Structure formats: structure tokens, C-alpha cells
């Protein structure tokens, strides 16, 4: 292709919408067009819009509409249409595109998430990919001894998919269960060759060195595993039948002034400050922070809705929200995502940020959202009195959770009274000795 003004060949590797060899020819051609009263040439269009394949034309049109609605850049739309052309150009009538084929055939620069979104909307995508959790199950259980691997794999799959009498569990539950079961199984594998050989004494010996939260979670995981194996007829007897997962008494020490000051100093970016403010002022959970939307904010009236509970917006939270929204508008001005917290991955989507995103934001602070949240509830109980009803109304807690925090606050207050009484008694004895 040659330059229409000077006839010089267009350099190889140039963009497809390039018409002139350089900016000088482009400016001169524009000048002479205006002088002669000639209309400018029509803007460049992707060849997919003039394709003989009606399916490709419809997909390209849908990609353009979706990109304009969701704020995709022009390069993203163009690259997405390139990927659609690669997978739909030779697709037979009534055919569907497999996810693995999309990954293999699209150009390197094509955004696979946007392409799959378009194909899904048009009903053309056949998702044949293996979920990451399934790959993790196979990879993790392959490392177990032979007599235990198959049972543990089947158990994890039932936890993942559920059955007639059990609901499916989240991947995080599977990670947690396997984390506590794996060291016990590796220990048993040194003396036994199969799960059916495990006795009550073996279970007790494995649990004996464990304490607190680790002991309770291991008991829960082992009971689930042996219950599954017994139900499937893989065991003669369940050695965990009489095993009980004793509750761990919740203990929470209020944050010191130095710890609070350190958290305030470490919260450097607007996202960290907002997460800390929501947890420290409103005792918001991680899931509540992730799913907070712009519709839940009423900044003029200083109100906020957290998990369906409308409440007054604190001064600290108001400052953090204004700083974050200013940063959000400057960084992602055209994001269609209605969630307050967004990231690079979710700016063009409509989903909330992940739990890992919040964990990464809190990693440098040396404290978790749950720790800050628990400190806020406990501080309220110590200040206003250990009243479960008051805590339930202020923080939208269940009665059992509010009662636990009230009991913790009551114990702390009793300890302070006992300490004060002991100090007074010691001072009285010293006065008598003088």
C-alpha cells in the first residue's frame, strides 16, 4: 500500500488504519482537501464488519457495543475483534467455539477475557477448561501415599460438588480442610497402608500435640473425611464417631495506642486507608467491604449502607472515601464497575475485587481486617457497656456473636476491677507497715 499523497510505500509493520507515510503528508493532504472542498475519507473500519460471515459481523458489532458500554479503549476493541476473527472466520454454521481453542488461536495481544465475554453473550462458547480447583485437587492428592490418595481425592470432589445431602463447599474450605488433614495422613502413612487401618488410638495420637484452633480444625476435617469414607463403604468402622470438636474460647486483646498509630502510618495508599476506615469505624467484614457499591453511599447526607444496614458515615470513613473516589476517577475515569473498590483486573468488569486483593492491601500493615473489626466491636462494648442488644443494633450482629463480644468485654472489665482491688490492697498493707 502506498501513500495517497506522495506515493511512497507505507512502512512494513504499520498499523492497519495508517494511510500516509508520515505526519507531513497527512497534514498536506488534509490542507488540500479543505482547500478543494473535498470531504474527508471515511474512517477506517475493521475488515470483520464487511466480512461475508454473518456470525463474525454480528460478533464484531457486539464487541464494539460492549466496549463502548463498558469503557474499553479503542485498541482493546480492535484487538478483541482480531481475536473473534481468528476463531469465527472458519466456524461452520451452528458450531460452537471451545475455550481451549480460543486460547490456542487468538493473537498474542488479543484480550481473552473480552473475547470470551462476547462469545458467551452470543451463546457461542463451549467452556471445556478444567477449573483451577480440580487441577489443584489432582495435583495435591497425587503427592499422598497410594492407600490414601484416591479416598482423599474423592472426598475433596464431593466437598466441591456436593451430593444429595450436602451442599457444595467453597474452594477456600477445601484448601483449609486439606491443610489440616495432610500432615496427619503423612504421619499415618509411615505405619499404615490404607485409611481403613486407622484406629481410634491413631486419631488420638495424631491430635494429642495439637492445641486451640489447629486442634479444632483438624478434628472437623478428620470427621468429615472418615464420615465420607464410612458412607461410601470404604471403612469397617469410623474412628472419629465419638470425637468432638471442642469450641475454642474466643480471646481478643484490644489494640494498643502504639499499634493503632503504626497502622495509621503504614496505610499509605487510598485503598488501604478506606479498608482500615471501614473496619475500624463500622466494623465491616472483608466480604462487606468487597461488595460495597456506589449506590450504598450517600455522601451529602453522610450515610452508608453496609450489608443492608444503613448507618451514619464517620468522619474518618468520609475522608477516606473522598480520597479513594478521587483516586478512582483519576485512574479509571470510564470504569463501568459499580463497586467502590476496583482494581486493574475488575475495572472493565462488573465483579467485586477478590478476597486476595484485600489481603494484599492489608499485608503491609501487620494486621487483618478481622482483627481491626474485632477491636472496634470490643471497644464499643468496653465503652458503652457489655450489652449484647446494643452491639447487635450498632453493628448488625447476630445475638450469639454479640453475646460473645459482650462476655469478652465483661471479662476484661472484671480483670481490671480485680487488678485495681489488688493494687488498693497492696497499697493499704504498705501503709500499715509504715
C-alpha positions as CSV (number, residue, x, y, z in Angstrom):
1,X,0.0,0.0,0.0
2,X,1.3,3.4,-1.0
3,X,0.8,6.9,0.5
4,X,-2.1,8.6,-1.4
5,X,-0.3,12.0,-1.3
6,X,3.3,11.2,-2.3
7,X,3.1,7.6,-3.5
8,X,5.7,6.4,-1.0
9,X,5.2,2.8,0.2
10,X,3.8,2.6,3.7
11,X,6.5,1.1,6.0
12,X,6.1,-2.5,6.8
13,X,4.6,-3.4,10.2
14,X,2.5,-0.2,10.3
15,X,-1.0,-0.1,11.8
16,X,-3.7,-1.2,9.5
17,X,-5.5,2.1,9.7
18,X,-2.5,4.1,8.6
19,X,-3.0,5.9,5.3
20,X,0.0,8.2,5.0
21,X,3.7,7.6,5.2
22,X,4.4,10.4,7.7
23,X,2.7,13.3,9.5
24,X,3.7,15.8,6.9
25,X,1.9,14.0,4.1
26,X,-1.2,13.7,6.3
27,X,-1.2,17.4,7.1
28,X,-0.7,18.4,3.4
29,X,-3.4,16.0,2.2
30,X,-5.8,17.5,4.8
31,X,-4.9,21.0,3.7
32,X,-5.5,20.4,0.0
33,X,-8.8,18.6,0.8
34,X,-10.1,21.6,2.8
35,X,-8.9,24.0,0.1
36,X,-10.7,22.0,-2.7
37,X,-13.8,21.4,-0.5
38,X,-13.4,17.6,-0.7
39,X,-15.0,15.6,2.2
40,X,-12.5,13.6,4.3
41,X,-12.3,9.9,3.6
42,X,-14.4,7.6,5.8
43,X,-12.8,6.4,9.0
44,X,-11.1,3.1,8.9
45,X,-13.2,0.1,9.9
46,X,-12.1,-3.4,10.9
47,X,-12.4,-5.9,8.0
48,X,-14.7,-8.0,10.2
49,X,-17.5,-5.5,9.8
50,X,-17.5,-6.2,6.0
51,X,-16.9,-9.9,6.3
52,X,-19.0,-12.4,4.3
53,X,-19.5,-14.4,7.5
54,X,-22.7,-13.0,9.2
55,X,-21.7,-14.6,12.5
56,X,-18.4,-12.7,12.5
57,X,-20.1,-9.4,11.6
58,X,-22.6,-9.9,14.5
59,X,-19.8,-10.7,16.9
60,X,-17.7,-7.6,15.8
61,X,-20.7,-5.4,16.2
62,X,-21.5,-6.8,19.6
63,X,-17.9,-6.4,20.7
64,X,-18.0,-2.7,19.6
65,X,-21.3,-2.1,21.5
66,X,-20.0,-3.9,24.6
67,X,-16.7,-2.0,24.5
68,X,-18.5,1.4,24.2
69,X,-20.8,0.5,27.1
70,X,-18.1,-0.7,29.4
71,X,-15.4,1.8,28.6
72,X,-13.0,-0.3,26.6
73,X,-10.2,1.6,24.8
74,X,-10.2,1.6,21.0
75,X,-7.1,-0.7,21.0
76,X,-8.9,-3.2,23.3
77,X,-11.9,-3.3,21.0
78,X,-9.8,-3.7,17.9
79,X,-7.7,-6.5,19.4
80,X,-10.9,-8.2,20.7
81,X,-12.3,-8.1,17.1
82,X,-9.0,-9.6,15.8
83,X,-9.4,-12.5,18.2
84,X,-13.0,-13.0,17.2
85,X,-12.0,-13.1,13.6
86,X,-9.4,-15.7,14.3
87,X,-11.8,-18.1,15.9
88,X,-15.0,-17.4,14.0
89,X,-13.8,-16.9,10.4
90,X,-14.0,-20.6,9.5
91,X,-16.6,-21.7,12.1
92,X,-19.3,-23.8,10.5
93,X,-23.0,-22.9,10.8
94,X,-24.4,-23.9,14.2
95,X,-20.9,-24.6,15.6
96,X,-19.5,-23.6,18.9
97,X,-16.0,-22.5,20.0
98,X,-14.2,-24.3,22.7
99,X,-12.4,-22.3,25.4
100,X,-9.2,-24.2,24.8
101,X,-9.4,-23.4,21.1
102,X,-9.8,-19.7,21.9
103,X,-6.6,-19.7,23.9
104,X,-4.7,-21.5,21.2
105,X,-5.9,-19.5,18.1
106,X,-6.2,-15.9,19.2
107,X,-3.3,-13.4,18.6
108,X,-1.0,-12.7,21.4
109,X,-2.2,-9.2,22.0
110,X,-5.9,-10.2,22.0
111,X,-7.7,-9.8,25.4
112,X,-9.0,-13.3,26.1
113,X,-11.4,-12.2,28.8
114,X,-13.2,-9.8,26.5
115,X,-13.3,-12.3,23.7
116,X,-14.9,-15.0,25.9
117,X,-17.3,-12.4,27.2
118,X,-18.5,-11.6,23.7
119,X,-18.7,-15.3,22.7
120,X,-20.7,-16.1,25.9
121,X,-23.2,-13.3,25.3
122,X,-23.8,-14.7,21.8
123,X,-24.1,-18.3,23.1
124,X,-21.1,-19.5,21.0
125,X,-18.7,-20.5,23.8
126,X,-18.3,-24.1,24.9
127,X,-16.3,-24.0,28.2
128,X,-14.2,-27.1,28.2
129,X,-11.4,-25.8,30.5
130,X,-10.6,-27.6,33.7
131,X,-11.3,-25.5,36.8
132,X,-8.3,-24.5,38.8
133,X,-9.6,-26.2,41.9
134,X,-9.9,-29.5,40.1
135,X,-6.3,-29.3,38.9
136,X,-5.3,-28.4,42.5
137,X,-7.1,-31.5,43.8
138,X,-5.4,-33.8,41.4
139,X,-2.0,-32.2,41.9
140,X,-2.2,-32.3,45.7
141,X,-3.6,-35.8,46.2
142,X,-1.1,-37.3,43.7
143,X,1.6,-36.4,46.3
144,X,-0.1,-38.6,49.0
145,X,0.6,-42.2,49.7
146,X,-1.2,-44.7,47.4
147,X,-3.5,-46.1,50.0
148,X,-4.8,-42.7,51.0
149,X,-4.7,-40.6,47.7
150,X,-7.8,-42.0,46.0
151,X,-10.0,-41.7,49.1
152,X,-8.9,-38.1,49.8
153,X,-9.4,-37.2,46.1
154,X,-12.9,-38.5,46.1
155,X,-13.7,-36.8,49.4
156,X,-12.5,-33.4,48.1
157,X,-14.5,-33.8,45.0
158,X,-17.7,-34.5,47.0
159,X,-16.9,-31.4,49.1
160,X,-16.5,-29.4,45.9
161,X,-19.6,-30.6,44.1
162,X,-21.8,-31.6,47.0
163,X,-24.2,-34.6,47.0
164,X,-27.8,-35.3,47.8
165,X,-27.5,-34.4,51.5
166,X,-24.6,-31.9,51.4
167,X,-24.2,-28.5,49.8
168,X,-21.1,-27.8,47.8
169,X,-18.2,-26.1,49.7
170,X,-16.2,-23.2,48.6
171,X,-12.6,-23.7,47.3
172,X,-11.3,-22.0,50.5
173,X,-13.0,-24.7,52.6
174,X,-11.2,-27.4,50.6
175,X,-7.9,-25.6,51.0
176,X,-8.4,-25.4,54.7
177,X,-9.6,-29.0,55.2
178,X,-6.7,-30.4,53.2
179,X,-4.2,-28.2,55.0
180,X,-5.1,-29.8,58.4
181,X,-5.6,-33.4,57.1
182,X,-2.4,-33.7,55.0
183,X,0.2,-33.8,57.8
184,X,-1.9,-36.3,59.8
185,X,-2.2,-38.6,56.7
186,X,1.6,-38.3,56.0
187,X,2.2,-39.4,59.6
188,X,-0.1,-42.3,59.4
189,X,1.4,-43.4,56.1
190,X,4.7,-44.3,57.8
191,X,2.9,-47.1,59.7
192,X,-0.3,-47.9,57.8
193,X,-1.0,-48.6,54.1
194,X,-4.7,-47.7,54.0
195,X,-7.2,-45.4,55.7
196,X,-9.2,-48.4,56.9
197,X,-6.3,-49.4,59.1
198,X,-6.6,-46.2,61.2
199,X,-7.9,-46.8,64.7
200,X,-9.2,-44.5,67.5
201,X,-5.8,-44.7,69.1
202,X,-4.1,-43.4,65.9
203,X,-6.5,-40.5,65.7
204,X,-5.9,-39.6,69.4
205,X,-2.1,-39.8,68.9
206,X,-2.3,-37.5,65.9
207,X,-4.4,-35.0,67.8
208,X,-2.5,-35.1,71.1
209,X,0.2,-32.5,70.2
210,X,-2.4,-30.0,68.7
211,X,-3.9,-27.2,70.6
212,X,-6.5,-24.5,70.2
213,X,-7.6,-23.5,66.7
214,X,-5.4,-26.1,65.0
215,X,-6.8,-28.9,67.1
216,X,-10.4,-27.9,66.5
217,X,-10.0,-27.6,62.7
218,X,-8.1,-30.9,62.4
219,X,-11.0,-32.6,64.3
220,X,-13.6,-31.1,61.9
221,X,-11.6,-32.1,58.8
222,X,-10.9,-35.7,60.0
223,X,-14.6,-36.2,61.0
224,X,-15.6,-35.1,57.5
225,X,-13.1,-37.4,55.8
226,X,-14.0,-40.5,57.9
227,X,-17.7,-39.8,57.6
228,X,-17.4,-39.7,53.8
229,X,-15.3,-42.9,53.8
230,X,-17.8,-44.8,56.0
231,X,-20.8,-43.6,53.9
232,X,-19.1,-45.0,50.8
233,X,-18.3,-48.3,52.4
234,X,-14.6,-47.8,52.4
235,X,-14.2,-48.4,56.2
236,X,-15.4,-51.0,58.6
237,X,-15.7,-48.5,61.5
238,X,-15.4,-44.8,61.9
239,X,-12.7,-44.0,64.5
240,X,-13.9,-40.4,64.8
241,X,-17.5,-41.2,65.8
242,X,-17.2,-40.1,69.4
243,X,-14.7,-37.3,68.6
244,X,-16.0,-33.8,69.4
245,X,-14.6,-30.6,68.1
246,X,-14.5,-28.5,71.3
247,X,-15.0,-24.8,70.7
248,X,-12.1,-22.5,71.1
249,X,-12.8,-19.8,73.6
250,X,-12.5,-16.5,71.7
251,X,-9.9,-14.3,73.2
252,X,-9.3,-10.8,71.9
253,X,-6.9,-8.2,73.4
254,X,-7.7,-4.6,72.4
255,X,-5.2,-2.9,70.1
256,X,-2.7,-0.6,72.0
257,X,-2.3,3.0,71.1
258,X,1.1,2.2,69.5
259,X,-0.4,-0.4,67.3
260,X,-3.2,1.9,66.2
261,X,-0.6,4.6,65.4
262,X,1.5,2.1,63.5
263,X,-1.5,1.1,61.4
264,X,-2.3,4.7,60.6
265,X,1.2,5.4,59.5
266,X,1.5,2.2,57.4
267,X,-1.7,2.8,55.5
268,X,-0.1,4.7,52.6
269,X,-2.4,4.4,49.6
270,X,-6.1,5.4,49.4
271,X,-7.4,1.8,49.2
272,X,-5.6,0.8,52.4
273,X,-7.0,3.8,54.2
274,X,-10.5,3.0,53.1
275,X,-10.3,-0.6,54.1
276,X,-8.9,0.3,57.5
277,X,-11.6,3.0,58.0
278,X,-14.5,0.7,57.2
279,X,-13.2,-1.9,59.5
280,X,-12.1,0.4,62.3
281,X,-15.2,2.7,62.3
282,X,-18.0,0.5,61.1
283,X,-16.6,-3.0,61.9
284,X,-17.2,-4.1,58.3
285,X,-16.2,-7.6,57.3
286,X,-14.0,-8.3,54.3
287,X,-16.9,-9.5,52.2
288,X,-18.9,-6.4,53.1
289,X,-16.0,-4.1,52.0
290,X,-15.6,-6.0,48.7
291,X,-19.3,-5.9,47.8
292,X,-19.8,-2.2,48.8
293,X,-21.2,-0.3,45.7
294,X,-21.5,3.3,44.8
295,X,-25.3,3.0,45.3
296,X,-24.6,2.3,49.0
297,X,-23.1,5.7,49.5
298,X,-24.9,8.9,50.4
299,X,-22.1,11.4,50.9
300,X,-24.2,14.6,51.0
301,X,-26.3,13.1,53.9
302,X,-23.3,11.3,55.4
303,X,-24.9,7.9,55.3
304,X,-23.6,4.5,54.2
305,X,-25.3,1.1,53.8
306,X,-23.1,-1.9,54.8
307,X,-24.6,-5.4,54.3
308,X,-28.1,-3.9,54.2
309,X,-27.6,-1.9,57.5
310,X,-27.9,1.9,56.9
311,X,-25.8,3.9,59.3
312,X,-24.1,7.3,59.8
313,X,-20.9,7.8,57.9
314,X,-18.0,8.5,60.3
315,X,-15.6,11.4,59.7
316,X,-12.6,9.1,59.2
317,X,-14.5,7.0,56.7
318,X,-15.8,10.1,54.9
319,X,-12.3,11.4,54.3
320,X,-11.1,8.0,53.2
321,X,-14.0,7.6,50.8
322,X,-13.5,11.0,49.2
323,X,-9.7,10.3,48.8
324,X,-10.4,6.9,47.2
325,X,-13.1,8.1,44.9
326,X,-10.8,11.0,43.7
327,X,-8.1,8.4,43.0
328,X,-10.6,6.1,41.3
329,X,-11.8,8.9,39.0
330,X,-8.3,9.9,38.1
331,X,-7.1,6.3,37.4
332,X,-10.2,4.7,35.9
333,X,-12.5,7.5,34.7
334,X,-14.6,5.3,32.4
335,X,-14.9,2.2,34.5
336,X,-18.4,0.7,34.4
337,X,-17.9,-1.2,37.6
338,X,-20.3,0.0,40.3
339,X,-18.3,-1.5,43.2
340,X,-16.5,1.1,45.3
341,X,-13.2,-0.9,45.4
342,X,-11.9,-1.8,42.0
343,X,-8.6,-2.9,40.7
344,X,-6.8,-3.3,37.3
345,X,-8.5,-6.7,36.9
346,X,-12.0,-5.5,37.7
347,X,-12.0,-2.0,36.2
348,X,-13.7,-3.2,32.9
349,X,-15.8,-5.9,34.6
350,X,-18.8,-5.7,37.0
351,X,-17.5,-8.1,39.7
352,X,-16.0,-7.1,43.1
353,X,-12.3,-7.3,43.9
354,X,-11.2,-10.6,45.2
355,X,-10.5,-11.6,48.8
356,X,-6.8,-11.9,47.9
357,X,-6.8,-8.2,46.8
358,X,-8.0,-7.1,50.3
359,X,-5.4,-9.4,51.9
360,X,-2.6,-7.9,49.8
361,X,-3.7,-4.4,50.8
362,X,-3.5,-5.3,54.4
363,X,-0.3,-7.4,54.3
364,X,2.0,-4.4,54.8
365,X,0.0,-3.2,57.8
366,X,0.8,-6.2,60.0
367,X,-2.9,-6.7,60.9
368,X,-6.0,-8.2,59.4
369,X,-9.5,-6.8,58.7
370,X,-11.0,-9.2,61.2
371,X,-8.5,-8.0,63.9
372,X,-9.4,-4.4,63.4
373,X,-13.1,-5.2,63.2
374,X,-13.0,-7.2,66.4
375,X,-11.1,-4.4,68.2
376,X,-13.8,-1.9,67.1
377,X,-16.7,-4.1,68.5
378,X,-14.8,-4.8,71.7
379,X,-14.0,-1.1,72.2
380,X,-17.7,-0.3,71.8
381,X,-18.6,-3.0,74.4
382,X,-16.0,-1.6,76.8
383,X,-17.1,2.0,76.3
384,X,-20.9,1.6,76.2
385,X,-21.1,-1.4,78.4
386,X,-21.2,-5.2,77.6
387,X,-24.8,-5.1,76.3
388,X,-25.4,-7.7,73.5
389,X,-28.5,-5.9,72.3
390,X,-26.6,-2.7,71.9
391,X,-23.8,-4.4,70.0
392,X,-26.3,-6.2,67.8
393,X,-28.1,-3.0,66.8
394,X,-25.0,-0.9,66.3
395,X,-23.0,-3.4,64.2
396,X,-25.8,-5.6,62.8
397,X,-24.5,-8.7,64.6
398,X,-26.3,-11.9,65.4
399,X,-27.3,-12.3,69.0
400,X,-24.8,-15.1,69.6
401,X,-21.9,-13.1,68.2
402,X,-22.9,-10.0,70.2
403,X,-23.1,-12.2,73.3
404,X,-19.5,-13.5,72.8
405,X,-18.1,-10.0,72.4
406,X,-20.1,-8.9,75.5
407,X,-18.7,-11.8,77.5
408,X,-15.2,-10.9,76.4
409,X,-15.7,-7.3,77.4
410,X,-17.1,-8.3,80.8
411,X,-14.1,-10.5,81.5
412,X,-11.8,-7.6,80.6
413,X,-13.7,-5.3,82.9
414,X,-13.7,-7.8,85.7
415,X,-9.9,-8.3,85.3
416,X,-9.4,-4.5,85.5
417,X,-11.5,-4.4,88.7
418,X,-9.6,-7.3,90.2
419,X,-6.3,-5.6,89.3
420,X,-7.5,-2.3,90.8
421,X,-8.7,-4.0,94.0
422,X,-5.3,-5.8,94.3
423,X,-3.4,-2.6,93.9
424,X,-5.6,-1.0,96.6
425,X,-5.0,-3.9,99.0
426,X,-1.3,-3.8,98.4
427,X,-1.2,0.0,99.0
428,X,-3.2,-0.5,102.3
429,X,-0.7,-3.2,103.5
430,X,2.2,-0.9,102.7
431,X,0.6,2.0,104.6
432,X,0.1,-0.3,107.7
433,X,3.7,-1.4,107.6
434,X,4.9,2.1,107.6
